[in-house]
Amino acid sequence: MNFFARVWFKRQFYWRRLYLFAFFWLTACGNVAELPLATAVPPSTFPAPPTPHLLPSPTGDLPPTPAFGDAVAPTAFARPLATATAVVTAVPPLTISAEAGVPLDLVALAQARPDQFAWVEDARAADVVLTLGEGTPLAEWVYVVAAPFATVEDEIALATLQTNWQSGDPFFASAELAGWDTAILGEPDANITFLADVAEMSDRAWAERPSLLILPFHKLQPDLKLLRLDGLSPLTADFDPAAYPLTVAVNVRGGETAVAEFLAAWDGPATNWEANKLTRVAMSGVTALTRATAYQMEIGGILTPGQAVGPVLQTADIAHVSNEVSFTPDCPYPNPIGGTTFCSRESYFELLTWLGIDVVELTGNHINDWGTDALLHSLDLYKTAGMAVFGGGANAEAAQQPAIFEHNGNRIAFVGCNPVGPAYAWAGADKPGSRPCDAGFAAQIAKLAADGYLVIATLQYNEFYHYAATAQQKVDFAELVAAGATAVSGSQAHHAQGFAFVDGAFVHYGPGNLFFDQMDQLGTRQTFVDTYVFYDGRLLNVELWTGLIENYCCPREMTVEERRAVLTAVFQASDW
């Protein structure tokens, strides 16, 4: 082999070695993106490759030496270095904790978002702390004083509450209140029972009556009675949380940056009391503007019967009456000692409009006493006045239609039927009247409940002149609860009757007469208007207005002694 051949051979040997070196080096670089993310390095941080020391290229047909980064076939250089992925280190979530006494709902919300807030038990180790002390405002939480529903008292003074709180006699409270030591109540007594579950708290309070409870407003139940605190009640839309002693300010404390980051990420509720989630429905008993009641309206004024109860109905969002007697232009001047075939003069309709009635129940068994034309005329009056009707109608199909309301996010449906007749009062295919009860009634309740409605079901049941419900009455009313009713009311009752709670639903077997002339018994003069308070899509509480009918027409508000007597009587009749 001559000199030039040996030189060519050596150059070829060195070139091939360099080519292989570059091949393996660049292949390794091309696989950077496949390394674990923790070790991946952005391309811009790679050190520049060393300059290879190559022999001068021979002249002739040798390929040029590839420069660093040039694409080279075959596939060893198919993945460019620019595809290497930069690593973004995740920012750890804020650590968060809460001091004793902070509402459990807010604590639960903070704990439920570990991607944003890492919960720590030790508040000293947290970036931000929920507190009832000083800090940046976060929320306003309203607590209420309550007692079992079968409690005669309606309110409590703050001074009395403080005494009970510090004596623990018997007292139940939401679990977070164990951390309270406020200027309002002072330190809780060691005998107070703190429970996280409201249903358990209610059961214990019922078992140890008389008893008191403190719990968050939105966790009230119908079987608990909210007690006005120094005359203030969160069950009314004009309630002012700032003036209420048990409104608690929840704040957040921490470094300025951490607090700002927390508030930017936090989307929890600012309060547990919102007026725009409240709906108040006033449910009443028998209305029969006839006979001696009508006579008193003629001599004293058409609006006379409603003077005392008017504010209860007028301030309700939905006001109900069960009007058993139809209006007709040919109804004669009333006979105060007349018989039992009833009509109402058309002028008396002004009383219903003045009271602000929104929904009229037509299950009454006197609905067709004056003929079907009177009922048809009454239906026209209701429609013109914008009043919804249920439990009766222009024919059987119309009588089956519910009265539907949507108010402040609460979807409410009224349905009612008449199981006792008489037959001439019932609607037919082409005849107006009340709705007879059949299997379709329970099915309708179930369908409405499944569609998200809070169903108020009424029955024009058999009439009893005593406080206690009969055994069969309890069974029949409970069947409507089993179908899905939220509340069941006995619109037949001329005599006030007792209550029940069935699987969480409220049952009143008979509110009694609202406007009628039965003055012969105390029980027929006693009347209830039950105000159902709905909040955020559920029945939250029930308020009771009690009246005593005077002058054959006109319920007045009971005195304290009269109210105590009737509540005691109906609670005892309810086996409470």
C-alpha positions in Angstrom: 0.0 0.0 0.0 1.6 3.3 -1.0 1.8 6.4 1.1 -1.3 8.1 -0.3 -3.3 5.0 0.1 -2.2 4.6 3.7 -3.0 8.3 4.4 -6.4 7.9 2.7 -7.0 4.8 4.8 -6.1 6.5 8.1 -8.3 9.5 7.3 -11.1 7.1 6.5 -10.5 5.3 9.8 -10.5 8.5 11.9 -13.5 10.0 10.1 -15.5 6.8 10.7 -14.6 6.8 14.4 -15.6 10.5 14.6 -18.9 9.7 12.8 -19.7 7.0 15.3 -18.8 9.2 18.2 -21.1 11.9 16.9 -23.8 9.3 16.3 -23.9 8.0 19.8 -23.4 11.4 21.5 -26.3 13.0 19.6 -28.5 10.0 20.0 -28.1 10.4 23.8 -28.9 14.1 23.5 -32.0 13.3 21.3 -33.4 11.1 24.1 -33.3 13.8 26.8 -37.1 14.2 26.6 -37.5 10.6 27.5 -35.6 11.0 30.8 -37.6 11.4 34.0 -39.1 14.9 34.3 -37.2 15.6 37.4 -33.9 15.4 35.4 -34.9 16.8 32.1 -33.1 20.0 31.2 -34.2 22.7 28.7 -32.2 22.7 25.5 -30.9 26.1 26.1 -29.0 24.9 29.1 -26.9 22.2 27.3 -23.2 23.0 27.2 -21.8 23.5 23.7 -20.3 20.2 22.3 -16.5 20.0 22.1 -15.0 20.8 18.7 -13.8 17.5 17.2 -10.2 17.4 16.1 -10.4 15.9 12.6 -7.7 15.5 10.0 -8.1 17.7 7.0 -10.7 16.4 4.7 -9.3 14.7 1.7 -10.2 15.9 -1.7 -12.4 13.7 -3.6 -15.8 12.1 -2.9 -15.8 11.9 0.9 -19.0 13.3 2.5 -18.6 16.5 4.6 -18.4 16.1 8.3 -21.9 16.9 9.8 -22.0 20.0 12.1 -23.6 19.7 15.5 -27.3 19.9 15.3 -27.6 19.1 11.6 -30.2 16.6 10.7 -28.5 13.3 9.8 -30.1 10.2 8.3 -31.0 7.7 9.3 -33.5 7.8 12.2 -30.8 8.5 14.9 -31.3 12.2 14.4 -35.1 12.2 13.6 -36.0 13.8 17.0 -34.8 17.4 17.1 -33.4 18.7 20.4 -36.0 21.5 20.4 -38.6 18.9 21.5 -37.1 18.5 24.9 -39.8 19.5 27.5 -39.0 22.1 30.2 -40.1 21.2 33.7 -42.5 23.4 35.6 -42.3 22.8 39.3 -45.8 22.6 40.9 -46.5 25.3 43.5 -47.5 23.5 46.7 -51.0 24.4 48.0 -51.5 26.8 50.8 -51.6 25.2 54.2 -54.8 26.0 56.1 -56.2 25.4 59.5 -59.0 26.7 61.7 -59.4 27.8 65.3 -62.0 26.3 67.6 -65.5 27.7 67.1 -65.3 28.1 63.3 -68.4 26.8 61.6 -68.0 23.2 60.6 -69.4 23.7 57.1 -66.6 26.2 56.3 -64.0 23.8 57.8 -65.3 21.0 55.7 -65.1 23.1 52.5 -61.5 24.0 53.3 -60.6 20.3 53.9 -62.4 19.1 50.7 -60.0 20.9 48.3 -56.5 19.4 48.9 -55.3 20.6 45.5 -55.7 24.2 46.7 -55.5 24.0 50.5 -53.5 21.5 52.4 -55.2 21.0 55.8 -53.0 21.0 58.9 -54.3 20.5 62.4 -51.8 22.8 64.0 -52.9 26.4 63.3 -49.4 27.6 64.1 -48.0 25.7 61.1 -50.6 27.0 58.6 -50.2 29.7 56.0 -53.8 30.9 56.6 -56.1 30.3 59.6 -59.9 30.6 59.7 -60.7 32.3 63.0 -63.5 34.0 64.9 -60.8 36.6 66.0 -59.2 39.4 64.1 -58.5 39.0 60.5 -59.7 39.7 57.0 -63.5 39.2 56.7 -64.5 35.9 55.1 -68.1 35.0 56.1 -71.0 35.8 58.4 -72.7 32.8 60.1 -76.1 33.0 61.8 -76.9 30.7 64.7 -80.4 30.3 66.2 -81.9 29.2 69.5 -84.4 26.4 69.1 -86.5 24.0 71.2 -88.5 20.9 70.3 -91.6 21.8 68.3 -93.8 20.8 71.2 -92.6 23.8 73.2 -95.1 26.4 74.4 -92.7 29.3 74.7 -92.1 31.3 71.5 -89.1 33.4 72.4 -86.2 33.8 74.8 -84.3 36.7 76.2 -80.6 37.0 75.7 -80.1 37.1 79.5 -82.0 33.9 79.9 -80.0 32.2 77.1 -76.8 33.3 78.8 -77.9 31.8 82.1 -78.8 28.5 80.5 -75.5 28.5 78.5 -73.5 28.8 81.6 -75.6 26.3 83.6 -76.1 23.6 80.9 -79.6 22.8 82.0 -80.4 20.7 79.6 -78.7 22.2 76.6 -77.6 20.9 73.2 -75.4 22.7 70.7 -73.6 22.3 67.4 -70.2 20.7 67.8 -68.2 23.8 66.9 -69.7 25.8 69.7 -67.6 23.8 72.2 -64.9 26.3 71.1 -67.0 29.3 71.9 -66.1 31.7 74.7 -67.6 34.9 73.5 -68.5 38.1 75.1 -72.1 37.4 74.2 -72.6 34.1 75.9 -69.5 33.5 78.0 -67.9 30.2 78.6 -70.1 27.1 78.0 -71.0 24.9 80.9 -69.4 21.5 81.1 -72.8 19.8 81.0 -73.7 21.1 77.6 -73.9 18.4 75.0 -72.1 19.2 71.7 -73.1 17.2 68.7 -72.2 17.4 65.0 -75.4 15.6 63.8 -78.5 17.8 64.0 -80.9 14.8 63.8 -79.2 13.3 66.8 -79.3 16.7 68.6 -83.0 17.0 67.9 -83.7 13.4 69.2 -81.8 14.1 72.4 -83.5 17.4 72.9 -87.0 15.9 72.5 -86.1 13.1 74.9 -85.0 15.6 77.6 -87.7 18.3 77.3 -87.8 21.1 78.3 -84.5 21.7 76.5 -82.7 24.3 74.4 -80.5 24.0 71.3 -78.1 26.3 69.4 -77.4 25.4 65.8 -76.7 27.1 62.5 -79.7 28.7 60.9 -79.7 26.7 57.7 -79.6 23.4 59.7 -83.0 23.9 61.3 -85.6 21.1 61.0 -89.4 21.3 61.0 -89.5 19.3 64.3 -87.6 22.1 66.0 -89.1 25.4 66.9 -87.1 28.5 66.3 -87.3 30.8 69.4 -87.2 34.5 68.8 -84.1 36.0 70.5 -85.0 39.3 72.1 -87.9 39.5 69.6 -85.7 38.9 66.5 -86.2 36.0 64.1 -84.2 35.0 61.0 -87.3 33.4 59.5 -88.4 36.7 58.2 -87.1 38.4 55.0 -86.6 41.7 56.8 -84.2 40.1 59.3 -81.0 42.1 59.9 -78.1 39.8 60.8 -76.0 42.7 62.0 -78.6 43.3 64.8 -78.8 39.7 65.9 -76.7 38.6 68.9 -75.8 35.2 67.5 -74.4 36.4 64.2 -70.7 35.3 64.1 -68.0 36.9 61.9 -65.6 34.4 60.4 -62.2 35.9 59.4 -59.0 34.6 57.8 -55.6 35.4 59.3 -52.1 34.9 57.8 -49.4 36.6 55.8 -50.6 39.3 53.4 -49.7 37.3 50.3 -51.1 34.1 51.6 -54.4 35.7 52.6 -54.7 37.3 49.2 -54.0 34.0 47.4 -56.6 32.2 49.7 -59.3 34.8 49.1 -58.7 34.7 45.3 -59.1 30.9 45.3 -61.9 30.6 47.9 -65.5 30.3 46.6 -67.3 29.2 49.7 -70.5 30.9 50.9 -70.3 34.3 52.5 -73.3 33.6 54.8 -75.7 30.8 55.8 -78.7 33.2 55.8 -79.9 34.7 52.5 -83.2 36.5 52.2 -83.4 35.5 48.5 -83.6 31.8 49.5 -86.6 32.2 51.8 -90.2 31.4 50.9 -93.0 31.8 53.5 -96.3 29.9 52.8 -99.3 30.6 55.0 -101.7 27.6 55.3 -105.1 28.2 56.8 -108.2 26.1 57.6 -111.9 26.4 56.6 -113.2 29.6 54.9 -117.0 29.8 54.6 -118.2 33.3 54.0 -121.8 32.5 54.6 -124.6 32.4 57.3 -123.7 34.4 60.5 -120.2 35.1 59.2 -121.6 36.8 56.1 -124.2 38.6 58.3 -121.4 40.2 60.4 -119.6 41.2 57.2 -122.8 43.0 56.0 -123.2 45.0 59.3 -119.5 45.5 60.2 -117.8 45.7 56.8 -116.6 43.1 54.3 -113.0 43.3 55.5 -113.9 42.9 59.2 -113.1 39.2 59.5 -109.5 39.7 58.3 -108.3 42.5 60.5 -106.3 40.5 63.0 -105.1 37.7 60.7 -104.6 40.0 57.7 -100.9 40.7 58.4 -100.0 37.0 58.6 -101.5 36.3 55.2 -100.5 39.6 53.6 -96.8 39.2 54.5 -96.6 35.6 53.3 -95.0 35.0 49.9 -97.8 32.5 49.2 -101.1 32.8 51.1 -103.6 29.9 51.0 -107.3 29.6 51.9 -109.6 26.6 51.5 -112.8 28.4 50.4 -115.7 25.9 50.7 -118.5 28.2 49.5 -118.8 29.5 46.0 -119.4 33.2 45.1 -122.5 34.0 43.0 -124.4 37.2 42.0 -127.7 35.7 43.0 -126.8 34.8 46.6 -129.4 36.4 48.9 -128.8 38.6 51.9 -127.4 36.2 54.6 -129.6 34.6 57.2 -127.4 34.3 60.4 -129.3 31.2 61.5 -129.8 29.7 58.1 -129.4 26.0 57.0 -126.4 24.2 55.5 -126.9 25.0 51.8 -124.3 27.8 51.3 -123.4 30.6 49.0 -121.3 33.7 49.2 -122.3 37.1 47.8 -119.9 38.2 45.1 -119.0 41.4 47.0 -117.4 39.2 49.7 -114.6 38.3 47.2 -113.0 41.6 48.2 -111.9 40.0 51.5 -109.8 37.5 49.6 -108.1 40.1 47.4 -107.4 42.4 50.4 -105.8 39.5 52.2 -103.5 38.9 49.3 -104.6 35.3 48.7 -102.4 33.6 46.1 -103.9 30.1 46.0 -107.5 28.8 46.7 -108.2 25.3 47.6 -111.4 23.9 46.2 -111.8 20.5 47.9 -114.7 21.6 50.1 -117.9 19.5 50.2 -120.1 22.6 50.0 -118.5 23.8 46.7 -121.6 23.0 44.6 -124.3 23.8 47.2 -125.6 26.7 45.0 -125.2 24.8 41.7 -122.3 24.3 39.4 -122.7 27.7 37.7 -121.7 29.4 41.0 -118.5 27.4 41.0 -117.8 28.3 37.4 -118.4 32.0 38.2 -116.0 31.7 41.2 -113.4 30.2 39.0 -113.6 33.2 36.7 -113.2 35.5 39.7 -110.1 33.6 40.9 -108.6 33.7 37.4 -109.2 37.4 36.9 -107.6 38.1 40.3 -104.5 36.0 39.4 -105.2 33.4 42.1 -104.2 29.8 41.4 -106.6 27.0 42.3 -106.2 23.3 43.1 -108.2 20.4 44.5 -111.2 21.4 42.2 -112.0 22.8 38.9 -114.3 23.2 35.9 -114.2 19.4 35.3 -112.4 16.3 36.5 -109.3 16.9 34.4 -109.0 20.5 35.6 -109.6 19.5 39.2 -106.5 17.2 39.1 -104.1 20.0 38.1 -101.7 21.1 40.9 -101.0 24.7 41.7 -97.4 25.3 40.9 -95.2 28.1 42.4 -91.5 28.9 42.0 -90.2 31.5 44.5 -86.6 32.3 45.5 -85.4 29.0 44.1 -88.1 27.0 46.0 -90.4 24.9 43.8 -93.7 24.3 45.5 -96.7 22.3 44.4 -100.2 22.3 46.0 -102.5 19.2 45.5 -105.7 18.3 47.3 -108.6 15.9 47.1 -112.0 15.2 48.8 -112.4 11.5 49.9 -115.8 11.9 51.6 -118.1 13.7 49.1 -121.0 14.3 48.9 -121.2 13.0 45.3 -122.7 16.2 44.0 -119.6 18.1 45.2 -117.2 16.0 43.1 -116.1 17.0 39.6 -117.0 14.9 36.6 -116.0 14.7 33.0 -118.1 17.7 32.2 -119.0 18.9 35.6 -117.2 21.4 37.9 -116.5 20.3 41.5 -113.9 19.1 43.9 -111.4 16.4 43.1 -112.3 12.9 44.5 -109.4 11.0 46.0 -108.2 8.0 44.0 -105.0 6.1 43.4 -103.8 8.7 41.0 -103.5 11.2 43.8 -100.6 9.5 45.5 -99.0 8.8 42.1 -99.2 12.5 41.3 -97.5 13.4 44.6 -94.7 11.0 43.8 -94.2 12.4 40.3 -94.1 16.0 41.6 -91.7 15.1 44.3 -89.5 13.2 41.8 -89.5 16.3 39.6 -88.1 18.4 42.5 -91.2 20.0 43.9 -91.9 20.5 47.6 -95.4 19.0 47.7 -98.1 20.4 50.0 -101.0 17.9 50.1 -104.4 18.6 51.6 -107.3 16.3 52.4 -111.0 17.3 52.9 -111.2 14.5 55.4 -114.0 13.3 57.7 -114.8 15.9 60.3 -114.1 15.2 64.0 -114.8 17.5 66.9 -111.8 16.8 69.1 -108.1 17.6 69.1 -106.7 14.1 68.6 -106.4 12.5 65.2 -108.1 9.1 64.8 -106.0 6.0 64.1 -107.3 5.8 60.5 -106.7 9.5 60.0 -103.0 9.0 61.0 -102.7 6.1 58.5 -104.3 8.0 55.6 -102.3 11.2 56.2 -99.1 9.1 56.5 -99.7 7.5 53.1 -99.4 11.0 51.5 -96.1 11.4 53.2 -95.0 8.0 52.0 -95.9 9.1 48.5 -93.5 12.1 48.8 -95.5 15.0 50.4 -93.4 17.5 52.3 -96.4 18.7 54.4 -100.0 17.4 54.8 -102.8 19.5 56.1 -106.4 18.6 56.9 -108.6 21.2 55.3 -111.8 19.6 56.6 -111.3 20.4 60.3 -113.9 22.8 61.9 -112.3 21.8 65.2 -108.5 22.4 65.6 -106.5 19.1 65.7 -103.0 18.0 66.6 -99.7 17.5 64.7 -97.3 14.8 63.7 -93.9 14.5 62.2 -93.8 11.5 59.8 -90.4 10.6 58.2 -89.4 14.3 58.4 -92.6 15.7 56.9 -94.9 18.0 58.8 -98.5 16.9 59.4 -101.3 19.1 60.8 -104.5 17.0 61.0 -106.6 20.2 61.2 -105.9 23.9 61.5 -109.6 24.6 62.3 -111.9 27.3 61.1 -110.4 30.5 59.7 -113.7 32.3 58.8 -116.9 30.5 59.9 -119.6 31.0 62.5 -119.3 27.9 64.7 -119.2 29.4 68.2 -120.6 26.6 70.2 -117.3 24.9 71.2 -113.9 26.3 72.2 -112.2 24.0 69.7 -114.3 25.3 66.7 -113.3 28.9 67.7 -109.6 28.1 67.9 -107.8 28.5 64.7 -104.2 28.0 63.4 -102.4 29.6 60.5 -99.3 27.5 59.8 -96.5 29.4 58.1 -94.2 27.0 56.3 -90.7 28.5 55.9 -88.9 27.0 53.0 -85.2 27.7 52.5 -82.8 26.6 49.8 -85.1 23.9 48.5 -86.4 22.3 51.7 -88.9 22.9 54.5 -86.8 24.5 57.2 -89.4 25.4 59.9 -93.0 26.0 60.7 -94.5 29.0 62.6 -97.9 28.8 64.3 -100.3 31.8 64.5 -103.2 31.1 66.9 -106.5 33.0 66.8 -109.8 32.8 68.6 -113.0 33.5 66.6 -115.3 36.3 68.0 -118.7 37.4 66.9 -119.3 34.4 64.6 -116.8 35.8 62.0 -113.6 37.2 63.1 -110.5 35.5 64.5 -108.4 37.7 66.8 -104.9 36.9 68.0 -104.9 34.8 71.2 -103.7 36.2 74.5 -100.6 34.6 76.0 -102.7 32.5 78.3 -105.1 31.4 75.5 -102.2 30.5 73.3 -100.5 28.5 76.1 -103.8 26.6 76.7 -104.4 25.6 73.1 -100.8 24.6 72.4 -100.8 22.5 75.5 -104.0 20.8 74.4 -103.0 20.0 70.9 -99.5 18.9 71.9 -101.0 16.5 74.4 -103.4 15.3 71.8 -100.4 14.7 69.5 -98.9 12.3 72.1 -96.2 14.8 73.0 
